[in-house]
Amino acid sequence: MPKSEIHPKWFTHTPVFCDGKPIAYIGSTKEELVVDVWLVNHPFYTDSQTIIDSEGRVERFMKKYGLNLN
């Protein structure tokens, strides 16, 4: 017989907030969830992602192994 007191309480209509706005409702063991990044404001999906090579790592790698980008 499984113990009934060991499982957390399940909330079936838990709001997920991003920037103070509810974005979704899910089932969870918490009453509400707050996320920093989600699909709409993630840099990968908004085409605002930039790759910064501030230390020249790519160039050093290419030079070390004698590879050419062109």
PQR file with spaces between the fields and no chain letter, atoms N, CA, C, O and H, PARSE charges and radii, in Angstrom:
ATOM       1  N    MET     1       0.848   -1.180    0.000 -0.4000 1.5000
ATOM       2  CA   MET     1       0.000    0.000    0.000 -0.0000 2.0000
ATOM       3  C    MET     1       0.895    1.246    0.000  0.5500 1.7000
ATOM       4  O    MET     1       1.683    1.410    0.932 -0.5500 1.4000
ATOM       5  N    PRO     2       0.809    2.135   -1.009 -0.5600 1.5000
ATOM       6  CA   PRO     2       1.635    3.338   -1.036  0.2800 2.0000
ATOM       7  C    PRO     2       1.219    4.335    0.039  0.5500 1.7000
ATOM       8  O    PRO     2       0.053    4.423    0.426 -0.5500 1.4000
ATOM       9  N    LYS     3       2.206    5.073    0.500 -0.4000 1.5000
ATOM      10  CA   LYS     3       1.934    6.094    1.522 -0.0000 2.0000
ATOM      11  C    LYS     3       1.325    7.320    0.858  0.5500 1.7000
ATOM      12  O    LYS     3       1.799    7.756   -0.191 -0.5500 1.4000
ATOM      13  H    LYS     3       3.153    5.001    0.186  0.4000 1.0000
ATOM      14  N    SER     4       0.297    7.871    1.448 -0.4000 1.5000
ATOM      15  CA   SER     4      -0.384    9.009    0.849 -0.0000 2.0000
ATOM      16  C    SER     4       0.187   10.347    1.287  0.5500 1.7000
ATOM      17  O    SER     4      -0.079   11.353    0.629 -0.5500 1.4000
ATOM      18  H    SER     4      -0.088    7.517    2.301  0.4000 1.0000
ATOM      19  N    GLU     5       0.949   10.407    2.353 -0.4000 1.5000
ATOM      20  CA   GLU     5       1.454   11.677    2.882 -0.0000 2.0000
ATOM      21  C    GLU     5       2.810   12.087    2.313  0.5500 1.7000
ATOM      22  O    GLU     5       3.310   13.160    2.652 -0.5500 1.4000
ATOM      23  H    GLU     5       1.165    9.590    2.887  0.4000 1.0000
ATOM      24  N    ILE     6       3.422   11.260    1.454 -0.4000 1.5000
ATOM      25  CA   ILE     6       4.777   11.589    0.992 -0.0000 2.0000
ATOM      26  C    ILE     6       4.797   12.387   -0.302  0.5500 1.7000
ATOM      27  O    ILE     6       5.842   12.927   -0.665 -0.5500 1.4000
ATOM      28  H    ILE     6       3.016   10.389    1.179  0.4000 1.0000
ATOM      29  N    HIS     7       3.692   12.477   -0.999 -0.4000 1.5000
ATOM      30  CA   HIS     7       3.662   13.173   -2.284 -0.0000 2.0000
ATOM      31  C    HIS     7       3.311   14.644   -2.089  0.5500 1.7000
ATOM      32  O    HIS     7       2.475   14.974   -1.248 -0.5500 1.4000
ATOM      33  H    HIS     7       2.844   12.038   -0.705  0.4000 1.0000
ATOM      34  N    PRO     8       3.950   15.541   -2.869 -0.5600 1.5000
ATOM      35  CA   PRO     8       3.624   16.972   -2.758  0.2800 2.0000
ATOM      36  C    PRO     8       2.232   17.246   -3.335  0.5500 1.7000
ATOM      37  O    PRO     8       1.696   16.462   -4.119 -0.5500 1.4000
ATOM      38  N    LYS     9       1.676   18.363   -2.930 -0.4000 1.5000
ATOM      39  CA   LYS     9       0.371   18.760   -3.444 -0.0000 2.0000
ATOM      40  C    LYS     9       0.502   19.135   -4.925  0.5500 1.7000
ATOM      41  O    LYS     9       1.466   19.793   -5.315 -0.5500 1.4000
ATOM      42  H    LYS     9       2.111   19.000   -2.294  0.4000 1.0000
ATOM      43  N    TRP    10      -0.457   18.720   -5.742 -0.4000 1.5000
ATOM      44  CA   TRP    10      -0.434   18.976   -7.175 -0.0000 2.0000
ATOM      45  C    TRP    10      -1.421   20.080   -7.510  0.5500 1.7000
ATOM      46  O    TRP    10      -2.600   19.998   -7.169 -0.5500 1.4000
ATOM      47  H    TRP    10      -1.240   18.185   -5.426  0.4000 1.0000
ATOM      48  N    PHE    11      -0.925   21.117   -8.184 -0.4000 1.5000
ATOM      49  CA   PHE    11      -1.756   22.218   -8.639 -0.0000 2.0000
ATOM      50  C    PHE    11      -1.991   22.028  -10.138  0.5500 1.7000
ATOM      51  O    PHE    11      -1.036   22.004  -10.915 -0.5500 1.4000
ATOM      52  H    PHE    11       0.033   21.183   -8.461  0.4000 1.0000
ATOM      53  N    THR    12      -3.237   21.895  -10.544 -0.4000 1.5000
ATOM      54  CA   THR    12      -3.534   21.594  -11.948 -0.0000 2.0000
ATOM      55  C    THR    12      -3.558   22.828  -12.827  0.5500 1.7000
ATOM      56  O    THR    12      -3.451   22.705  -14.047 -0.5500 1.4000
ATOM      57  H    THR    12      -4.012   21.915   -9.913  0.4000 1.0000
ATOM      58  N    HIS    13      -3.695   24.007  -12.253 -0.4000 1.5000
ATOM      59  CA   HIS    13      -3.808   25.240  -13.044 -0.0000 2.0000
ATOM      60  C    HIS    13      -2.781   26.263  -12.542  0.5500 1.7000
ATOM      61  O    HIS    13      -3.147   27.315  -12.018 -0.5500 1.4000
ATOM      62  H    HIS    13      -3.782   24.107  -11.262  0.4000 1.0000
ATOM      63  N    THR    14      -1.501   25.943  -12.706 -0.4000 1.5000
ATOM      64  CA   THR    14      -0.418   26.796  -12.230 -0.0000 2.0000
ATOM      65  C    THR    14      -0.035   27.812  -13.298  0.5500 1.7000
ATOM      66  O    THR    14       0.324   27.419  -14.408 -0.5500 1.4000
ATOM      67  H    THR    14      -1.204   25.088  -13.131  0.4000 1.0000
ATOM      68  N    PRO    15      -0.101   29.115  -12.995 -0.5600 1.5000
ATOM      69  CA   PRO    15       0.314   30.101  -13.993  0.2800 2.0000
ATOM      70  C    PRO    15       1.837   30.195  -14.084  0.5500 1.7000
ATOM      71  O    PRO    15       2.538   30.103  -13.077 -0.5500 1.4000
ATOM      72  N    VAL    16       2.335   30.381  -15.307 -0.4000 1.5000
ATOM      73  CA   VAL    16       3.756   30.604  -15.551 -0.0000 2.0000
ATOM      74  C    VAL    16       3.892   32.062  -15.967  0.5500 1.7000
ATOM      75  O    VAL    16       3.278   32.492  -16.943 -0.5500 1.4000
ATOM      76  H    VAL    16       1.765   30.456  -16.125  0.4000 1.0000
ATOM      77  N    PHE    17       4.700   32.825  -15.224 -0.4000 1.5000
ATOM      78  CA   PHE    17       4.864   34.256  -15.472 -0.0000 2.0000
ATOM      79  C    PHE    17       6.225   34.552  -16.085  0.5500 1.7000
ATOM      80  O    PHE    17       7.233   33.951  -15.711 -0.5500 1.4000
ATOM      81  H    PHE    17       5.199   32.475  -14.431  0.4000 1.0000
ATOM      82  N    CYS    18       6.241   35.485  -17.032 -0.4000 1.5000
ATOM      83  CA   CYS    18       7.481   36.022  -17.590 -0.0000 2.0000
ATOM      84  C    CYS    18       7.284   37.523  -17.698  0.5500 1.7000
ATOM      85  O    CYS    18       6.336   37.972  -18.343 -0.5500 1.4000
ATOM      86  H    CYS    18       5.422   35.972  -17.336  0.4000 1.0000
ATOM      87  N    ASP    19       8.147   38.301  -17.089 -0.4000 1.5000
ATOM      88  CA   ASP    19       8.034   39.763  -17.038 -0.0000 2.0000
ATOM      89  C    ASP    19       6.722   40.207  -16.408  0.5500 1.7000
ATOM      90  O    ASP    19       6.149   41.224  -16.800 -0.5500 1.4000
ATOM      91  H    ASP    19       8.917   37.936  -16.566  0.4000 1.0000
ATOM      92  N    GLY    20       6.251   39.442  -15.434 -0.4000 1.5000
ATOM      93  CA   GLY    20       5.038   39.802  -14.709 -0.0000 2.0000
ATOM      94  C    GLY    20       3.745   39.481  -15.427  0.5500 1.7000
ATOM      95  O    GLY    20       2.666   39.778  -14.913 -0.5500 1.4000
ATOM      96  H    GLY    20       6.717   38.616  -15.116  0.4000 1.0000
ATOM      97  N    LYS    21       3.827   38.877  -16.611 -0.4000 1.5000
ATOM      98  CA   LYS    21       2.625   38.550  -17.385 -0.0000 2.0000
ATOM      99  C    LYS    21       2.455   37.041  -17.443  0.5500 1.7000
ATOM     100  O    LYS    21       3.434   36.324  -17.652 -0.5500 1.4000
ATOM     101  H    LYS    21       4.703   38.636  -17.029  0.4000 1.0000
ATOM     102  N    PRO    22       1.248   36.542  -17.266 -0.5600 1.5000
ATOM     103  CA   PRO    22       1.042   35.090  -17.393  0.2800 2.0000
ATOM     104  C    PRO    22       1.173   34.661  -18.862  0.5500 1.7000
ATOM     105  O    PRO    22       0.547   35.242  -19.748 -0.5500 1.4000
ATOM     106  N    ILE    23       1.991   33.640  -19.099 -0.4000 1.5000
ATOM     107  CA   ILE    23       2.206   33.181  -20.469 -0.0000 2.0000
ATOM     108  C    ILE    23       1.606   31.806  -20.722  0.5500 1.7000
ATOM     109  O    ILE    23       1.347   31.446  -21.871 -0.5500 1.4000
ATOM     110  H    ILE    23       2.499   33.168  -18.379  0.4000 1.0000
ATOM     111  N    ALA    24       1.383   31.028  -19.656 -0.4000 1.5000
ATOM     112  CA   ALA    24       0.842   29.680  -19.830 -0.0000 2.0000
ATOM     113  C    ALA    24       0.313   29.187  -18.494  0.5500 1.7000
ATOM     114  O    ALA    24       0.612   29.749  -17.440 -0.5500 1.4000
ATOM     115  H    ALA    24       1.593   31.321  -18.723  0.4000 1.0000
ATOM     116  N    TYR    25      -0.469   28.141  -18.560 -0.4000 1.5000
ATOM     117  CA   TYR    25      -0.965   27.466  -17.363 -0.0000 2.0000
ATOM     118  C    TYR    25      -0.633   25.993  -17.510  0.5500 1.7000
ATOM     119  O    TYR    25      -0.958   25.362  -18.516 -0.5500 1.4000
ATOM     120  H    TYR    25      -0.712   27.685  -19.416  0.4000 1.0000
ATOM     121  N    ILE    26       0.029   25.449  -16.476 -0.4000 1.5000
ATOM     122  CA   ILE    26       0.465   24.062  -16.513 -0.0000 2.0000
ATOM     123  C    ILE    26       0.145   23.393  -15.187  0.5500 1.7000
ATOM     124  O    ILE    26      -0.308   24.052  -14.251 -0.5500 1.4000
ATOM     125  H    ILE    26       0.293   25.962  -15.658  0.4000 1.0000
ATOM     126  N    GLY    27       0.374   22.103  -15.099 -0.4000 1.5000
ATOM     127  CA   GLY    27       0.288   21.380  -13.840 -0.0000 2.0000
ATOM     128  C    GLY    27       1.645   21.373  -13.177  0.5500 1.7000
ATOM     129  O    GLY    27       2.656   21.145  -13.840 -0.5500 1.4000
ATOM     130  H    GLY    27       0.742   21.567  -15.859  0.4000 1.0000
ATOM     131  N    SER    28       1.686   21.621  -11.866 -0.4000 1.5000
ATOM     132  CA   SER    28       2.965   21.709  -11.172 -0.0000 2.0000
ATOM     133  C    SER    28       2.773   21.462   -9.685  0.5500 1.7000
ATOM     134  O    SER    28       1.649   21.442   -9.185 -0.5500 1.4000
ATOM     135  H    SER    28       0.865   21.807  -11.327  0.4000 1.0000
ATOM     136  N    THR    29       3.880   21.274   -8.990 -0.4000 1.5000
ATOM     137  CA   THR    29       3.838   21.143   -7.539 -0.0000 2.0000
ATOM     138  C    THR    29       3.993   22.490   -6.847  0.5500 1.7000
ATOM     139  O    THR    29       3.965   22.563   -5.619 -0.5500 1.4000
ATOM     140  H    THR    29       4.794   21.290   -9.396  0.4000 1.0000
ATOM     141  N    LYS    30       4.156   23.558   -7.627 -0.4000 1.5000
ATOM     142  CA   LYS    30       4.239   24.914   -7.076 -0.0000 2.0000
ATOM     143  C    LYS    30       3.000   25.689   -7.476  0.5500 1.7000
ATOM     144  O    LYS    30       2.388   25.396   -8.504 -0.5500 1.4000
ATOM     145  H    LYS    30       4.179   23.499   -8.625  0.4000 1.0000
ATOM     146  N    GLU    31       2.621   26.677   -6.672 -0.4000 1.5000
ATOM     147  CA   GLU    31       1.414   27.450   -6.953 -0.0000 2.0000
ATOM     148  C    GLU    31       1.576   28.376   -8.146  0.5500 1.7000
ATOM     149  O    GLU    31       0.614   28.614   -8.877 -0.5500 1.4000
ATOM     150  H    GLU    31       3.118   26.915   -5.837  0.4000 1.0000
ATOM     151  N    GLU    32       2.793   28.907   -8.357 -0.4000 1.5000
ATOM     152  CA   GLU    32       3.068   29.721   -9.533 -0.0000 2.0000
ATOM     153  C    GLU    32       4.546   29.609   -9.875  0.5500 1.7000
ATOM     154  O    GLU    32       5.379   29.357   -9.005 -0.5500 1.4000
ATOM     155  H    GLU    32       3.574   28.713   -7.764  0.4000 1.0000
ATOM     156  N    LEU    33       4.859   29.799  -11.140 -0.4000 1.5000
ATOM     157  CA   LEU    33       6.235   29.723  -11.625 -0.0000 2.0000
ATOM     158  C    LEU    33       6.604   31.031  -12.306  0.5500 1.7000
ATOM     159  O    LEU    33       5.777   31.640  -12.985 -0.5500 1.4000
ATOM     160  H    LEU    33       4.183   30.004  -11.847  0.4000 1.0000
ATOM     161  N    VAL    34       7.852   31.461  -12.121 -0.4000 1.5000
ATOM     162  CA   VAL    34       8.359   32.680  -12.752 -0.0000 2.0000
ATOM     163  C    VAL    34       9.595   32.290  -13.548  0.5500 1.7000
ATOM     164  O    VAL    34      10.530   31.700  -13.008 -0.5500 1.4000
ATOM     165  H    VAL    34       8.523   30.966  -11.570  0.4000 1.0000
ATOM     166  N    VAL    35       9.595   32.625  -14.845 -0.4000 1.5000
ATOM     167  CA   VAL    35      10.724   32.323  -15.711 -0.0000 2.0000
ATOM     168  C    VAL    35      11.295   33.618  -16.274  0.5500 1.7000
ATOM     169  O    VAL    35      10.575   34.604  -16.425 -0.5500 1.4000
ATOM     170  H    VAL    35       8.835   33.105  -15.284  0.4000 1.0000
ATOM     171  N    ASP    36      12.584   33.616  -16.583 -0.4000 1.5000
ATOM     172  CA   ASP    36      13.241   34.787  -17.151 -0.0000 2.0000
ATOM     173  C    ASP    36      13.170   34.789  -18.672  0.5500 1.7000
ATOM     174  O    ASP    36      13.005   35.842  -19.289 -0.5500 1.4000
ATOM     175  H    ASP    36      13.170   32.814  -16.460  0.4000 1.0000
ATOM     176  N    VAL    37      13.294   33.611  -19.274 -0.4000 1.5000
ATOM     177  CA   VAL    37      13.347   33.494  -20.721 -0.0000 2.0000
ATOM     178  C    VAL    37      12.345   32.431  -21.155  0.5500 1.7000
ATOM     179  O    VAL    37      12.221   31.381  -20.524 -0.5500 1.4000
ATOM     180  H    VAL    37      13.428   32.756  -18.773  0.4000 1.0000
ATOM     181  N    TRP    38      11.644   32.714  -22.228 -0.4000 1.5000
ATOM     182  CA   TRP    38      10.769   31.722  -22.844 -0.0000 2.0000
ATOM     183  C    TRP    38      10.795   31.915  -24.343  0.5500 1.7000
ATOM     184  O    TRP    38      11.531   32.774  -24.831 -0.5500 1.4000
ATOM     185  H    TRP    38      11.746   33.567  -22.741  0.4000 1.0000
ATOM     186  N    LEU    39      10.040   31.168  -25.075 -0.4000 1.5000
ATOM     187  CA   LEU    39      10.122   31.123  -26.526 -0.0000 2.0000
ATOM     188  C    LEU    39      10.042   32.490  -27.194  0.5500 1.7000
ATOM     189  O    LEU    39      10.788   32.742  -28.140 -0.5500 1.4000
ATOM     190  H    LEU    39       9.443   30.471  -24.679  0.4000 1.0000
ATOM     191  N    VAL    40       9.178   33.368  -26.743 -0.4000 1.5000
ATOM     192  CA   VAL    40       8.961   34.647  -27.420 -0.0000 2.0000
ATOM     193  C    VAL    40      10.112   35.631  -27.199  0.5500 1.7000
ATOM     194  O    VAL    40      10.386   36.442  -28.084 -0.5500 1.4000
ATOM     195  H    VAL    40       8.572   33.163  -25.975  0.4000 1.0000
ATOM     196  N    ASN    41      10.792   35.588  -26.053 -0.4000 1.5000
ATOM     197  CA   ASN    41      11.872   36.549  -25.820 -0.0000 2.0000
ATOM     198  C    ASN    41      13.259   35.902  -25.811  0.5500 1.7000
ATOM     199  O    ASN    41      14.227   36.540  -25.397 -0.5500 1.4000
ATOM     200  H    ASN    41      10.570   34.930  -25.335  0.4000 1.0000
ATOM     201  N    HIS    42      13.372   34.652  -26.259 -0.4000 1.5000
ATOM     202  CA   HIS    42      14.668   33.991  -26.315 -0.0000 2.0000
ATOM     203  C    HIS    42      15.432   34.472  -27.547  0.5500 1.7000
ATOM     204  O    HIS    42      14.865   34.506  -28.640 -0.5500 1.4000
ATOM     205  H    HIS    42      12.585   34.135  -26.595  0.4000 1.0000
ATOM     206  N    PRO    43      16.708   34.845  -27.396 -0.5600 1.5000
ATOM     207  CA   PRO    43      17.477   35.393  -28.519  0.2800 2.0000
ATOM     208  C    PRO    43      17.565   34.456  -29.731  0.5500 1.7000
ATOM     209  O    PRO    43      17.603   34.929  -30.866 -0.5500 1.4000
ATOM     210  N    PHE    44      17.598   33.158  -29.512 -0.4000 1.5000
ATOM     211  CA   PHE    44      17.699   32.221  -30.630 -0.0000 2.0000
ATOM     212  C    PHE    44      16.474   32.302  -31.531  0.5500 1.7000
ATOM     213  O    PHE    44      16.599   32.269  -32.755 -0.5500 1.4000
ATOM     214  H    PHE    44      17.567   32.774  -28.589  0.4000 1.0000
ATOM     215  N    TYR    45      15.294   32.406  -30.932 -0.4000 1.5000
ATOM     216  CA   TYR    45      14.054   32.414  -31.703 -0.0000 2.0000
ATOM     217  C    TYR    45      13.676   33.802  -32.221  0.5500 1.7000
ATOM     218  O    TYR    45      12.858   33.910  -33.135 -0.5500 1.4000
ATOM     219  H    TYR    45      15.193   32.433  -29.937  0.4000 1.0000
ATOM     220  N    THR    46      14.243   34.847  -31.667 -0.4000 1.5000
ATOM     221  CA   THR    46      13.919   36.200  -32.119 -0.0000 2.0000
ATOM     222  C    THR    46      14.958   36.741  -33.100  0.5500 1.7000
ATOM     223  O    THR    46      14.900   37.913  -33.471 -0.5500 1.4000
ATOM     224  H    THR    46      14.907   34.759  -30.925  0.4000 1.0000
ATOM     225  N    ASP    47      15.904   35.906  -33.522 -0.4000 1.5000
ATOM     226  CA   ASP    47      16.976   36.291  -34.454 -0.0000 2.0000
ATOM     227  C    ASP    47      17.813   37.455  -33.947  0.5500 1.7000
ATOM     228  O    ASP    47      18.373   38.205  -34.746 -0.5500 1.4000
ATOM     229  H    ASP    47      15.950   34.954  -33.220  0.4000 1.0000
ATOM     230  N    SER    48      17.906   37.616  -32.639 -0.4000 1.5000
ATOM     231  CA   SER    48      18.755   38.669  -32.090 -0.0000 2.0000
ATOM     232  C    SER    48      20.011   38.088  -31.454  0.5500 1.7000
ATOM     233  O    SER    48      20.746   38.791  -30.761 -0.5500 1.4000
ATOM     234  H    SER    48      17.451   37.007  -31.990  0.4000 1.0000
ATOM     235  N    GLN    49      20.252   36.806  -31.690 -0.4000 1.5000
ATOM     236  CA   GLN    49      21.420   36.152  -31.124 -0.0000 2.0000
ATOM     237  C    GLN    49      22.663   36.569  -31.893  0.5500 1.7000
ATOM     238  O    GLN    49      22.685   36.533  -33.123 -0.5500 1.4000
ATOM     239  H    GLN    49      19.654   36.235  -32.252  0.4000 1.0000
ATOM     240  N    THR    50      23.693   36.965  -31.163 -0.4000 1.5000
ATOM     241  CA   THR    50      24.960   37.314  -31.792 -0.0000 2.0000
ATOM     242  C    THR    50      26.067   36.520  -31.128  0.5500 1.7000
ATOM     243  O    THR    50      26.039   36.288  -29.919 -0.5500 1.4000
ATOM     244  H    THR    50      23.675   36.994  -30.163  0.4000 1.0000
ATOM     245  N    ILE    51      27.024   36.112  -31.908 -0.4000 1.5000
ATOM     246  CA   ILE    51      28.172   35.381  -31.383 -0.0000 2.0000
ATOM     247  C    ILE    51      29.325   36.363  -31.286  0.5500 1.7000
ATOM     248  O    ILE    51      29.728   36.968  -32.280 -0.5500 1.4000
ATOM     249  H    ILE    51      27.046   36.300  -32.889  0.4000 1.0000
ATOM     250  N    ILE    52      29.848   36.512  -30.089 -0.4000 1.5000
ATOM     251  CA   ILE    52      30.916   37.470  -29.840 -0.0000 2.0000
ATOM     252  C    ILE    52      32.202   36.695  -29.565  0.5500 1.7000
ATOM     253  O    ILE    52      32.267   35.902  -28.625 -0.5500 1.4000
ATOM     254  H    ILE    52      29.521   36.021  -29.282  0.4000 1.0000
ATOM     255  N    ASP    53      33.196   36.922  -30.369 -0.4000 1.5000
ATOM     256  CA   ASP    53      34.502   36.301  -30.190 -0.0000 2.0000
ATOM     257  C    ASP    53      35.470   37.392  -29.766  0.5500 1.7000
ATOM     258  O    ASP    53      36.283   37.862  -30.562 -0.5500 1.4000
ATOM     259  H    ASP    53      33.143   37.566  -31.133  0.4000 1.0000
ATOM     260  N    SER    54      35.374   37.788  -28.502 -0.4000 1.5000
ATOM     261  CA   SER    54      36.149   38.927  -28.038 -0.0000 2.0000
ATOM     262  C    SER    54      37.611   38.599  -27.783  0.5500 1.7000
ATOM     263  O    SER    54      38.437   39.507  -27.694 -0.5500 1.4000
ATOM     264  H    SER    54      34.713   37.406  -27.855  0.4000 1.0000
ATOM     265  N    GLU    55      37.944   37.333  -27.666 -0.4000 1.5000
ATOM     266  CA   GLU    55      39.323   36.985  -27.358 -0.0000 2.0000
ATOM     267  C    GLU    55      40.058   36.367  -28.536  0.5500 1.7000
ATOM     268  O    GLU    55      41.194   35.919  -28.379 -0.5500 1.4000
ATOM     269  H    GLU    55      37.273   36.595  -27.738  0.4000 1.0000
ATOM     270  N    GLY    56      39.439   36.331  -29.720 -0.4000 1.5000
ATOM     271  CA   GLY    56      40.111   35.790  -30.897 -0.0000 2.0000
ATOM     272  C    GLY    56      40.311   34.292  -30.847  0.5500 1.7000
ATOM     273  O    GLY    56      41.269   33.786  -31.432 -0.5500 1.4000
ATOM     274  H    GLY    56      38.517   36.695  -29.848  0.4000 1.0000
ATOM     275  N    ARG    57      39.449   33.575  -30.177 -0.4000 1.5000
ATOM     276  CA   ARG    57      39.615   32.129  -30.019 -0.0000 2.0000
ATOM     277  C    ARG    57      39.535   31.394  -31.345  0.5500 1.7000
ATOM     278  O    ARG    57      40.290   30.452  -31.589 -0.5500 1.4000
ATOM     279  H    ARG    57      38.671   33.986  -29.703  0.4000 1.0000
ATOM     280  N    VAL    58      38.624   31.823  -32.194 -0.4000 1.5000
ATOM     281  CA   VAL    58      38.479   31.157  -33.486 -0.0000 2.0000
ATOM     282  C    VAL    58      39.744   31.338  -34.317  0.5500 1.7000
ATOM     283  O    VAL    58      40.248   30.386  -34.913 -0.5500 1.4000
ATOM     284  H    VAL    58      38.011   32.588  -31.995  0.4000 1.0000
ATOM     285  N    GLU    59      40.247   32.560  -34.349 -0.4000 1.5000
ATOM     286  CA   GLU    59      41.446   32.824  -35.136 -0.0000 2.0000
ATOM     287  C    GLU    59      42.642   32.040  -34.592  0.5500 1.7000
ATOM     288  O    GLU    59      43.429   31.494  -35.365 -0.5500 1.4000
ATOM     289  H    GLU    59      39.837   33.333  -33.865  0.4000 1.0000
ATOM     290  N    ARG    60      42.781   31.982  -33.266 -0.4000 1.5000
ATOM     291  CA   ARG    60      43.884   31.223  -32.684 -0.0000 2.0000
ATOM     292  C    ARG    60      43.768   29.742  -33.016  0.5500 1.7000
ATOM     293  O    ARG    60      44.776   29.100  -33.311 -0.5500 1.4000
ATOM     294  H    ARG    60      42.142   32.425  -32.637  0.4000 1.0000
ATOM     295  N    PHE    61      42.566   29.189  -32.973 -0.4000 1.5000
ATOM     296  CA   PHE    61      42.355   27.786  -33.307 -0.0000 2.0000
ATOM     297  C    PHE    61      42.729   27.526  -34.765  0.5500 1.7000
ATOM     298  O    PHE    61      43.442   26.573  -35.076 -0.5500 1.4000
ATOM     299  H    PHE    61      41.747   29.711  -32.734  0.4000 1.0000
ATOM     300  N    MET    62      42.233   28.392  -35.652 -0.4000 1.5000
ATOM     301  CA   MET    62      42.510   28.218  -37.077 -0.0000 2.0000
ATOM     302  C    MET    62      44.006   28.313  -37.363  0.5500 1.7000
ATOM     303  O    MET    62      44.536   27.543  -38.164 -0.5500 1.4000
ATOM     304  H    MET    62      41.653   29.167  -35.399  0.4000 1.0000
ATOM     305  N    LYS    63      44.687   29.256  -36.711 -0.4000 1.5000
ATOM     306  CA   LYS    63      46.122   29.423  -36.910 -0.0000 2.0000
ATOM     307  C    LYS    63      46.898   28.231  -36.350  0.5500 1.7000
ATOM     308  O    LYS    63      47.852   27.753  -36.964 -0.5500 1.4000
ATOM     309  H    LYS    63      44.256   29.882  -36.060  0.4000 1.0000
ATOM     310  N    LYS    64      46.475   27.760  -35.180 -0.4000 1.5000
ATOM     311  CA   LYS    64      47.165   26.645  -34.519 -0.0000 2.0000
ATOM     312  C    LYS    64      47.141   25.393  -35.369  0.5500 1.7000
ATOM     313  O    LYS    64      48.139   24.677  -35.444 -0.5500 1.4000
ATOM     314  H    LYS    64      45.700   28.148  -34.681  0.4000 1.0000
ATOM     315  N    TYR    65      46.009   25.114  -36.016 -0.4000 1.5000
ATOM     316  CA   TYR    65      45.870   23.896  -36.806 -0.0000 2.0000
ATOM     317  C    TYR    65      46.033   24.122  -38.310  0.5500 1.7000
ATOM     318  O    TYR    65      45.790   23.218  -39.110 -0.5500 1.4000
ATOM     319  H    TYR    65      45.198   25.696  -35.955  0.4000 1.0000
ATOM     320  N    GLY    66      46.445   25.329  -38.686 -0.4000 1.5000
ATOM     321  CA   GLY    66      46.720   25.628  -40.080 -0.0000 2.0000
ATOM     322  C    GLY    66      45.493   25.546  -40.977  0.5500 1.7000
ATOM     323  O    GLY    66      45.596   25.130  -42.131 -0.5500 1.4000
ATOM     324  H    GLY    66      46.642   26.063  -38.037  0.4000 1.0000
ATOM     325  N    LEU    67      44.359   25.930  -40.469 -0.4000 1.5000
ATOM     326  CA   LEU    67      43.106   25.886  -41.245 -0.0000 2.0000
ATOM     327  C    LEU    67      42.821   27.266  -41.808  0.5500 1.7000
ATOM     328  O    LEU    67      43.276   28.279  -41.278 -0.5500 1.4000
ATOM     329  H    LEU    67      44.275   26.267  -39.531  0.4000 1.0000
ATOM     330  N    ASN    68      42.055   27.286  -42.900 -0.4000 1.5000
ATOM     331  CA   ASN    68      41.717   28.544  -43.546 -0.0000 2.0000
ATOM     332  C    ASN    68      40.214   28.672  -43.630  0.5500 1.7000
ATOM     333  O    ASN    68      39.540   27.731  -44.048 -0.5500 1.4000
ATOM     334  H    ASN    68      41.685   26.463  -43.331  0.4000 1.0000
ATOM     335  N    LEU    69      39.669   29.820  -43.240 -0.4000 1.5000
ATOM     336  CA   LEU    69      38.218   30.043  -43.261 -0.0000 2.0000
ATOM     337  C    LEU    69      37.679   30.155  -44.687  0.5500 1.7000
ATOM     338  O    LEU    69      36.518   29.820  -44.925 -0.5500 1.4000
ATOM     339  H    LEU    69      40.217   30.585  -42.901  0.4000 1.0000
ATOM     340  N    ASN    70      38.470   30.606  -45.618 -0.4000 1.5000
ATOM     341  CA   ASN    70      37.991   30.848  -46.990 -0.0000 2.0000
ATOM     342  C    ASN    70      38.007   29.604  -47.812  0.5500 1.7000
ATOM     343  O    ASN    70      37.636   29.635  -48.985 -0.5500 1.4000
ATOM     344  H    ASN    70      39.413   30.878  -45.425  0.4000 1.0000
